[in-house]
Amino acid sequence: MRSSLLSETLMTKALLAALLLGAAASTVAAPARAQDMTFSIEDTGAPVAPAAEGPPSEALANALRLYQQERYLEAAVQFQRVVGGETDDAAGNVEKAQFFLGKALYHLRFYQSALAIFDEITQNANHTYFAQTLQWLAQLASQLPESANIVERIGRYGVEMLEQFNTPDQADLYNQLIYLMGRFKYQTYEFEEAIALFERVDSSSRFFIDSRLFMGISHVRLRRARPAVAAFRSIIEAIDGGATGVEDTGRMRNLAWISLARVYYAAANRVDAETGEREIDGALLGNAVEAWNNVSQDSEYWLDALFEESWAFFLADEYARSMGNVHTLYSPYFNDAYYPEALVLKAVIFFTACQIDNAEAMIALFHERYDPVQSELMSTLESFDGDNQRFFEFLVALRDHPEDSTLSPQILPIVSTALSDRTVLRNLEYVRLLETEEAHLNETPAEFRNSPLGARILQDIFVAKSFAIDSTGDLVRTRFNRLIDELNDLLTQVDTIDLEIATYLRGELSAEAQEQMTEIERSGGLNVVVDEEHMMWPFDGEYWRDELGFYRQQVTSRCGR
C-alpha cells in the first residue's frame, strides 16, 4: 500500500476524521426531548417527614391543602411565602415547602423555575427531600432539552442512590435514571463508569437504543473497536427486532451503520509497532464499505457515508469507485452539499495516476471555489467581534429569514448547514422554550404575576435565558472557527500536493513514491470491471436519481509514458 509523505498525510487525516466523527456523534445523536416520555411520580418513594421542629404555619398548612386539591397556582404562592421567610416555620418545614414549591411549579409548567428549585435542593445532600428530588429531575429531563444540563444535577447523586427505584413498578424510571447517570459520566469523561451504567439499561427500556449508542461512542473514545462494533450492532438488531419507544428508528439505524463504518475504517488503518509503517487491513476496510452501503439513501447521513466511503475505496486502490462517489456528490440534486475535501481526493488520485494536468486542474478549482469562501467566513467572523449575543441574533435571523441574509449565495448554504446540527438546534430550542414560559407567565392572573413568586419565576427565566443565549452564540462562533480551520487544513494539503507535483516534474520524486505510482497499474485499481449483472453507460451530462451512488469514473494511468 501507498506510503509516500503525501499519502501518509492524507491517510492519517482520514483516520483521525473517522475517529473524530465517531466521537462527535454524541452531539449529533443525543436523543431529542420527547414530550410523551413522562410517567406518574406523584407521591412515589417512601414518605419523608420534616424535622420535628414545630408544627407547620397556617400558610404552609393551607398550601399543602391547596396542593392536594390540585390548586397549584394558589398553593405555589403560599409555599413561596414560607420559602421566602415570611412565616416562622422551622427549617424542616421550610425544606418541605421548598420541595412542594418545585412540584407545584412543575405542574404549572414553569419547568425552568422548578429546575431552579430542585437545583438548590440537590446542592445540599442533607436536605430532607434530597433523595425524593431525584425522580423529579428525571421527569424534568423529559420536558426540558438537553441544554438545560439536568444530567449535571443527577450526577450529584451517588449511583447507589438509584437502587431505591429498582423495583418492578418503577422500572421505567430506574432505566431512565441509569441512562442519565451514564450520560453524566460520559460528559465528565469517565468512560469506564459510563459504559458500566449503559450496560445496565434493560433491553426492553425505551432508553436501550440511546444507551447502546453512547456505549459504542464511549468505547470509541477509549479506542476499543470490538466492543464499539458490538454496541452499534446491538442497536441495529434491536431496531430490526421491533424495538419500541424509539423516536426515529430510521435515523438511529442509519446512525448505527455509519458509526460502525467509521469504527471499521479506523481499525483498518494499522501502524506496525516495530517499523512504524502504516498497513491497511483489507477485510476491515471491506466491512466499513459494507456498513456505509447500508446507510439508506434518504438518510441525512447518506452523503457523509458516500464521501467517507470514497476514502476507503482510495485506500483499497478502487479509484474508479472512489471517483464515482465524488461524481455523485457534485450532482445537481445536492447543490447545497459541502465537501471541499472531495477535490483534494480527486487531485491525489490524478497525481497517483500521473495525470498531472488533471491534478493541477483540481488544485486550481479548489482555490477558485474555496479561497473566496475562506475569505468571507473570516470577514464574517471578525465582524461579530466575539460578541456571543450578536452570534445568537445572527443564528435566529438565519433560521427564521434566510432569504434576508447578508451572506453571499456562495457561503449561505455552507453556513446554514454548519449551524443546523442537533447541538446548535437544541440550544436554540432551549431559548425558545424559555420564551414560551415567559409568555405563559404573562398569561397568569395579575395577582400571581406581580407576587414575589411571579418575580422569582421571571428572574429564573431571565438568568437561564441569558446563559442559554450566550452558550448558543458561543456555539455559533465555534462552528465558524471550525469551518475556517477545516479549510486551512485542506489548503495545507493542497499545497502539499502542489509541492509533490513540482517535485515530480523536476524528476526528483523519491524511489518510494515512484514505486507507489507504478503499483497502481498492477493493482487494477484504475480500471472499471463490469460483471454479468451490470452494464456500463457513458455519462452524457445528465444525472439520474436511481444512478446516484453507482457511478464509476475510469482513471487511466500515464505513469511510465
N, C-alpha and C positions, 0 to 999 in steps of 0.2 A: 504493500500500500504506500501511498504518497508520503513523503517525509521532508520535503523542502521547507524552507522557512515560511514561505507564503502559505502552503497548505497546512503546516502546523499551526500557524496563527489562526487560520480560518476554522480548522477543526476544533481548536481549543475554544474559540468563541462560540461555535455551535454547541459544544458540550456544556459550557457554562450557561449559555442561553437556556438550554433544556433544563438544567438544574434550577435556574432562577425562575423559569416559568412554572416549574413544579412547586417551588417554594411560594411563589406568588399566588398560587391557586387558592390560598386561604382567603385572599381578598376577593378573588373572582367568584369563589364557590360558597362563601358563607351563606347559610340558609336565610332566605328573606323572612321578614316578620309575617307571621300568619295569624290573622285575626281570629280564626276559628280554633287555634291551638290553645284553648282555655279549659280549665277544669274547676270544679267546685272545691274551694278550700276553706270555706267559712266554717270556723269552729272545729277544724281538724287538729289533730295532735292533742296532747294532754293539756288540760286547762292549767293556766298558771295564775296563782293568786298574787295580788300585790303585797308588798311588805306590810306587816301588821304595824302600821304607824298611825292608826286612827281611822275613823270612818270617812267615807267619801264626802266631799262637799255637796251642797244642793245642786250646784252646776254640773258636777260630774255625774251624780245620780240621775239627773234629768237627761244629760247627754246619753248615758247608757240606755235609758228607757227609749229615747227617740231613735237611737241606733237600732234597737231590737224591733222597732216599728218601721224600720227602713226609711225613716225621715232623715236622710243623711245630711241634707243641707243644714237643717236646724241643729242636728247633733254635732256637726263639724264646728259650727260657731261656738258651741258650748265647750267642746273639747279644747279648742284654741284658747278659751279663757283660762282653763286650767293650766295648759302648757305655758301660756304667756305670763303666769304668776299672778293672775287676778284673784285667785282663791287661796285659801290657807291649807290646801291639800298637802299631805305628806309626800315625800319623794316617791314612794311606791305607787301612790295614786296618780302622781304626775306622769310616771312612766306608762301607767295603764292608759291614761288619756292620750299620751303621745302615740302609742301603738294603735289605739282605736281611731285617732285622727287620721293616721296614714291609711287605715282601711276605709274610712268614710270618704276620703279624697279619691281613693281608687274607685269606689262605687260611683262617685260623682264624675268620673272620667277626667279628673285632674291628675293624670298619671305622673307628670313631672314633679308636682308637689308631693305626691305620695312617695315617689322615689327619694326626694329630698328628706322626708321624714324618716323613712326606713334607712337611709344612708346614715343619719345621725344615730340611730339605734345600733347599727352594725359596727359603729366605731367604738362601742362600749360593750365588751364581751360580758360584763357583769350586769348589763341591763336585764330587767326582769323578763322582757319579751324578746331577748336576743335570739333564742332558738326558734320561736314561732315566726319571726320575721323572715326567715329563710324561704319559707314556702310562698310568701307574698312577693319576694323578689323573683321567684320563678314565674309567678303569674304576670308580673310586670314585663318580664322578658318576652312574653307573647304579645305585648301591647306596644312596647317601645322598640325602636330599631336598635340595631347593634351599636350604633354610635353613642347610645346612652351609657354604654360601658357597664352594664349591670353585672357582667361576669367578674368585674373587679370587686364588687361588693360581695358576691358569692364567695370569692376567693378568701375573704376574711374568716370564713368558717373552716374548721378542720374537716378533712374528708370523713373522719369517723362520725361527725355530726349528721351526715347524710343518711346514716343507717337507721335513724329513727323513722324514716319514711319507707324503709324496705319491707313493706307488707303487701299482701295481695291486693288490698283495696286502694293502695296508694302507689301502685307500680308505675303508672304513667308519670306521676310527679317525681318519683325516685329516679327513673331513667332520665328525665329532663335535667334534674339536678346533677346527676353523674356526668351527663354530657356537658353542661355548663361549667362544672368544675374542671373538666378536661380542657375546655376552651380557655379557662383562666390559666391553667398550667402551660398550655401551648403558647398563650400570649406572653407569658413570663419566661419562655424558652426552657421550661422544664419538660422536655420532650418525653423522657422515660416515664415520668409520672402521668403525663397526658395520655400516653399510649395505654398505660395500665387502666386508666379510667375509661377510655373509649372502649376498651375490650369488655368492660362490664355492662355496657349498654345492651339490653336484650334484643335479640333479632326480631322480636315482634313489635318493638317500640317504633314509634314514628321518628325517633331520633337516631335509629340504627344507621341509616344511609349517611347522614351527616357525620356521625361519629366515625364511620369507616373511612370517609373522605379525609377527615383530619388525622386519623390514624396513619393513613397512607402518606400524607404530607409530612407528618412527624418523622416517619421512617426515612423519607427523602432528605429531610433536614439533617438526619443522623447518618446519611449516606448508606442506607441499608436497602439494597434493591429487592431482595427476595420477599421480605415481609411487606414492603410497599406494594409490590405486584399482587401479593395475596390480598391485601386490603382493598385495592382498587377492583380486583376481580370479584371480591365478595359483593361489591356494590352492583355490578352487572348481574351477578347470579341472583341477588335479592330482587332486583327490579324485574328480571326475566321470570322470576318465580312468583310475581304478583304482589310485591311489597306494597303496602297501603300507607297512607298518611304522608307521602312524599309530594311536595308542592308541584314539582315539574319533573316527572320521571324521565322524560326525553332528554332534558338538559343534563340531569345528573348522570344519565347513562353515557351521553356523549363526553361529559367531563371526565368520567372514569376512563373511557377509552383513550382520550388524548393524554391523560395523566399516565396511563400505562405505557403509551408510546414513548413519552419523554423519559420514563424510567429505563425502558429497554434501550433507548438511544444512548443515554448516559452510560449504562452498563456496557454497551458495545464498544465504547472507547476505552481501551485499556492501555496502561503505561507499564512497560516492563520494569520491575523493581531494580534489576541489575543494570540494564543498558540505558534505561530512561526513554527508550523508543516507544512510540505510540503504535498500538496494534488495533485492528478492527475485528471484532467478533461478528462474522457474517450471519450466524444463526440468530444472535440477539438483534442485529440490525433488521433481519427479516421479520422478527417478532414485532419490532417497532413499526415497520411498514404495515404489517397486518392490522395492528391496533389503529393506526392512523386511518386505514381504509374503512374501519368500522364506524368512524365518525360520520353521521348522516349528513347528506348534502344540504339539508335545510337547517342545519345547526349553526349557531353563532360561532362555533369553533371550527367549522369546516375549512375556511380559508387558512386559518392558522395551521390546521393539520396538513393541508395541501402544501403550504410553504415549508413547514418543518420537514415533511417527507422528502421534499426536493433535496435537502441537505443529505439525508440518508442515502438517496439514490446517487448523489455525487460521491459520497464516500465509498459506495459499492461499485463505482465505475459505470453506473447506469445513467450515462449522460443524456441519452435521448428522453428518458422518463423524467429526469430532473428538469430539463429544459421544457418539456411538455407541461409540467406542473406550473412553471413560471408563465408559460404562454396562457394558461387558464387565468392566472391572476390578473393579467392585463386585458381580459375580455371586457367588452362594454357593459356586461352585467354587473361588474364590480368597479365602477368608475371611482367610487369613494375609498376603495381599498388602498391601504398604505403599507407597501412592502419595499422600501428602498433597497434593502439588502438583496432583493432578487436580482438587481442589476449587478451587484458585486459578484453574486454567484455565477451569472452569465459570463462576466468578464473572466473569472477564474477558469471556467470550462473552455472558453475560446482560447485563452492563453495556453492551457494544458494541451489543446489540440493544435497549437502553433498557428492559430488563426489570429495573427497579431492585429490586422486591420479591424477585425470584429471586436477584439478585446479592447482596442483603443476607442472604438466607437461606443462601447458600453461605458467606458470611463467618461468620455465626453458627454454622453447622455445623462449620466449620473450628475455631473456638475451642472449641466443645463437645467435639470429638473429640481435638484435639491440644494444647490447653493443659495438660490433665492428663498427657498423655504427656511433654511437655517438663518439667513439674514433677517427675515420678517419675524421669525419666532423670537430671536434675540431682541429685536427692537420692541416687540410687543411686551416681552417680559420686563424689559427695562422701563417701559412706560408706566408700569404699575408701581414702580419704586418700592417694591417689597411690602406694599400695603395689602394685608390679607382681606380687609373689608372691600377694597376695590376688586381683588381677585374674585371674591364671592359675588359681588354685583355683576361682574363680567360673566360668571357662570350662569347666574339666573337669567340674564338677558339673552345669553346664547341658547339656553334651553327653551325659553319662552318665545323668543322672537329671533330665530336665526337669520331670517330674511333682512333684519336691520343691522346685522353685524358689520363692523368696520373692517373685519378681516378680509383679505383678498380671497377670491374663489379658489386660489391655489392651496391655501392652508386652512380654509374654513372646515372642509371635511376632515382634515388631519386632526385639528384641534378638537372638533366635535367628537370624534371617535375616542380620542385620548381622555376626554372628560365625560365619557359615558360608561366607564367601568362601574361595577357594583359598589365599590367603596365610596367613590365620589357621590353616587346617587343616593346611597344610604345616609350620608351626611346631609345631603340636601333634603332628603325626606324628613330627617330629624328636625331641621329648622322649620319646615312647613308644618310638621305636626305640632311644634311649639306655638306656631302662629295660630293653628286651629284651636289649641287650648286657650290662647289669649282671647280669641273671638268667642269661645264658649263662656269664658268668664264674663265678657261684656253682655252676654245674654241673660245672666243671672239677675235676680232682683237687686235693686239698688242697695237695700239694707245689707245684703250679703257682700256685694261688690265693694262697698265702702267700709266694710268692717275690717278689723285687724287681720282676720283670716284672708279676706279678699286682697288686702295689701300684701300679705305673705305669699299668696299664690302668684300674684303679679310679679313679685320680686324673684320668686323661684324660676318663673318662666323667663324673665329678663336675663338673669345670670346664666341659665342654661343656654339660652339663645345666643348670648354674646360669645360664650365658649364655642358653641356649635358653628357659628359664622366664622370665627377665627380659625377653627380647625378645618372647616371646608375650604376657606380661602388658602390656607397653607397647603392643602392637598392639591388645589389647582396650580399653585406655584411649583409644587414638586413635579406635577405632570409636565409642565412647560420645561423645567430643567431636565427631566428625563428625555423628552423628545430631542432637546438640543444635545445632550450628552450622547445619545444613541447616534445622532447624525455625525457628531465629531468623531466617534469611534469608527463609523463607516468611512468617513473621509480619510482617516488614517489607513484603513485597509485599502482604499482606492489608491492612495499614494504608494502603498507597498506594492500593489500590482503594477503600477506605473514604473516603479523602480526596477522591478524584475523584468518588465518588458524592455527597458533601456539596457539592462544587463544582457538580456538575450540578444538584442540587436547588435551589441558590441562583440558578441561571441564569447562572452566571459561567464556564461552560466555554468554553475558547478556540475561536475560529473554526476553527482547525485540527482540533481534536478533534471539533467538531460536523460538519465535513465528513467526517471519518472515519466517524462514526456514520450518516451518510446514504449513504455509499458502499456499505454492506453490502446495501442494497436493490437497488442497481444491479448488484452483483456476482452476485446469485443464490446467495450462499453460505449463506443461511439456509434454503433450501428443499431438499427431498429429491426428486431426479429419478430416476425408475424407467424402465429401458429395457424392451424387449420380452421379454428373457430372465429378468426378475426380477419378483417381486411384493412388495408391502409388506403385512406382517401386523402388526396392532396388538399392542403388548406388553401381556400380560394379567397380569403379575406373576410368570410362571413362566419361568425360564431353560431353554434347551435347549442342550446341548453343541455340537451342529452349527451353532448360530447364533452362537456366540461369535466375535467379530471382525467380524461382519457387521451389527451393529445400527446403526440410524440414528435420530437424535433431531432432529426438526424444531424450529427456533427461529424464532418469529415476531417480526419487528421491530415495536417500538412507538414507534420514533422518529418525531417529527413529529406525533404524535397529541395 
